[in-house]
């Protein structure tokens, strides 16, 4: 190992310096990874969709287009050919070199955090980047956040392994890399940091130890990514800077509440369709390498059908690729698209995304969720405007709120999603309605989640099993555990009488009391054995000679975490418990196994409560 790595690993910097250096390094690499990923995505789209089909997928106003598409005749049916070829290439790459890179990626990072000590194979980020760029660049319906999250997380994981850091530090760096990737690709550093801490759990729980490292990494990735953009775009949010909406009336909360119900239904449809296609795909008796080609081809057919059904309107092609062009129209001029087209794009985007990703294709599900929620929200806004024009004056505002609400419910991430939508649109005037709808969707969508590897809370994560053992035990008292009443021995008892007691009893520890019944010591069977070899001591030794007077005792008010520490310190199975106000008054003996039983009961009660409210 190089000396600088060994020095870095062994240095005692303190928490601040350590995470500043490591998280910043991860952020820079994640930013470079985002630049490379965006470049490859656009290169693939330019060389396939552009040259073969004459189609340039629209990009958001704030996106830097690195390749100008040559003008050529649009050939809709070539979209199917390109998509099938891209799906085949992606499937061959993924299932040959890194099968764990299939799908949307974020779930694999969550799984690695909870169950794999934060380990991600070194080849996964590269395979994920190439396969996802091909999938999205050839028209497959997917987002960029899943791949870049796995790229950043993979580097963080492998950096920690190279430095031989602990499993805890590796998990933190991995999560920081995930947040950094999100912060860079969406140019939303705050949302990236919160996303990394929030997306790991289904309930309203958060990984607090991840936030600061993820924030540092996300800032550095954002800066690094921005340096590779034209100066005029560096301060422009992803979806432009012309979106400035406000809630004009508190009455608007009523149609927004109705929209939350619509988004909840769409979320249920999205999750069930997505994983329903996964189940069907696994049952198809062909090699997995070609399944993404079938899914991509079917998705492309739907896109072409939409194009012709809506009078050769290219906005209908938002069901393919990222769909950001159609989403931008929904955010800025929804009326020009119409409620019918927007609603159709939203619903069929669910199908095309499921066909692309659930069949083994590589891409994210966050981007499609933005399109689904935004288009459905804009459609709702147009309908409510026609019904209640005095209250709903800006249907596009419903698109922004819909983006946040849909993903907050589907992915169980209400806070980071609200911030994400505000950052990518540059519009903070809708925080109140956005938070309202996101909270409603989060509560209503609790029975399902888009990320199946999420655990309910920190209490259910194997990553925190040791920590939470202490937390649970700290919430219980010795008084909560039944004590064992043990036979006591007088301090004046002779060795022969002690031996008789041992023969007649099944206990291993014997408290010793004085003439007044006060606890003065304790001995075990092992302590007595030391006297049995020397028979000259038999008539002379008494219990006071055998016992230990250096007692470590507990009171009924002590917590069980303290008790467990003392069991470990002494390496014994029982500890005497005394009255708080009278340290000599013995209440009974606390057994180690009874403490563990109390922990298991508490854990079972928690899991039962979670199941009942699920």
Secondary structure, 3 states (H helix, E strand, C coil): CCHHHHHHHHCCCCHHHHHHHHHHHHHHHHHHHHHHHHHHHHHHHHHHHHHHHCCCCCCCCCCCCCCCCCCCCCCCCHHHHHHHHHHHHHHHHHHHHCHHHCECCHHHHHHHHHHCCCCCCHHHHHHHHHHHHHHHHCCCCCECHHHHHHHHHHHHHHHHHHCCCCHHHHHHHHHHHHHHHHHHHCCCHHHHHHHHHHCCECCCCCCHHHHHHHHHHHHHHHHHHHHCCCHHHCCCCCCCCCCCCCCCCCCHHHHHHHHHHHHHHHHHHHHHHHHHHHHHHHHCCCCHHHHHHHHHHHHHHHHHHHHHHCCCCHHHHHHCCCCHHHHHHHHHCHHHHCHHHHHHHHHHHHHHHHHHHCCCCECECHHHHHHHHHHHHHHHHHHHHHHCCCCCCCHHHHHHHHHHHHHHHHHCCHHHHHHHHHHHHCCCCCHHHHHHHHHHHHHHCCCCCCCCCCECCHHHCHHHHHHHHHHHHHCCEHHHCCCECCCCEECCCEHHHHHHHHHHCCCCEEEEECCCCCEEEEEEHHHHHHHHCCHHHCCCCEHHHHCECCCCCEECCCEHHHHHHHHHHHCCCEEEEECCCCCCCEEEEEEHHHHHHHHHHHHHHHHHHHHHHC
